[in-house]
Amino acid sequence: MHIAVIISSRLGLPLLQDLAAQGVVAGVAVPHTGHDEPEQLAQTVAALGLPVQRLHRPGLGAALAAWLAPLAPDAVLVLTLPWRIPAAVLALPRLGFLNVHFAALPGYRGPEPLFWQLRNGEAAGAVTIHRMEADFDTGPVLVAVPVPIGPRDTHGLHRGRLAHYAVAAGRQLLAALRADALPLRPQEAAAARYWPRATLADVCVRWAEPAAAIDRLVRATNPWNRGALATLRQQPLRLLGATPLAGTVAAPPGTVVQTGPDLLVACGAGELLRLDIVVLEEGYFTGAQLAGLGVLTGELLGEFAALPAAQAAPAAAP
């Protein structure tokens, strides 16, 4: 059994290392995207003693066909490729191209499902391996391993857990490939939903939302967007840690209702949110430190989307 691997994210590195240790990796391709992560991955793969092929978006189909011809792998395992693979190329390996999707299918199709699962308050994600088709994240499922999402998990914590669980999913896949018994299960079309990449509006705090919803947003943006976006005195304020508290107050959403010992802010329906970790241009601060910088009870925190265009910045790439 020989597998070729395409990888563009460190999220798939533990699985690649496990497959390499088992001696089943015929070759590895890394896309050239202009970002640092794939370049670092190419060096890591080379250090593992594996041959590395660099891919470019123009001419991708021809380059993949030329790469696979001498390798003759039984299957190609795809770990987060940002580009669409031409349909004709998908049929070249005997067992096809198999995509490792770091979310549950078909309910969380799309390029950044980690953010949406946390934002939506899901109790679990998944590592799902499916046979690739012409459309993104479609095709029958071979392996689906549930991955719990803890009540205080951040994007980074869940990402790390996904990388760990992917090793177990990969071993299940390899056992099925070796037995030549692929348990293909069609995706249920009625349950399918595609989630696009988060936009600037998606990562901005809306103080009128419930405290629990803002908490989920904060955890879903930590660390990849350096937090959820709000404003303090017309300057950007990023929330990296926040905790909903019991009780309510009679104050407009966004109002600072307490500055010591904790910094508490009113949310929708007067619910309370404690600001634990925030980021200003001057640095990273606890809520208590922020209060010590002069934030006053009764002060109103704003919404980032309302800033003038010159002050607004797009969400960071995950």
Buried (B, 14 or more C-beta within 10 A) or exposed (E): BBBBBBBBBBBBBBBBBBBBEEEBBBBBBBBEBEEEBBEEBBEBBEEBEBBBBEBEEEEBBEBBEEBBEEBEBBBBBBBBBEEEBEEEBBEBBEBBBBBBBBBBBBBBBBBBBBBBBBBEBBEEBBBBBBBBBEEBBBBBBBBBBEBEBEEEBBBEBBBBBBBEBBBBBBBBBBEBBEEEEBEEEEBEEEEBEBBEEBEBEBBBBBBBBBBBBBBBBBBBBBBBBBBBBBBBEEEBBBBBBBBBBEEEBEBEBBBBBBBEEBBBBBBBEBBBBBBBBBBBEEEEBBBBBBBEEEBEBEBBBBBBBEBEEEEBEEBEEB
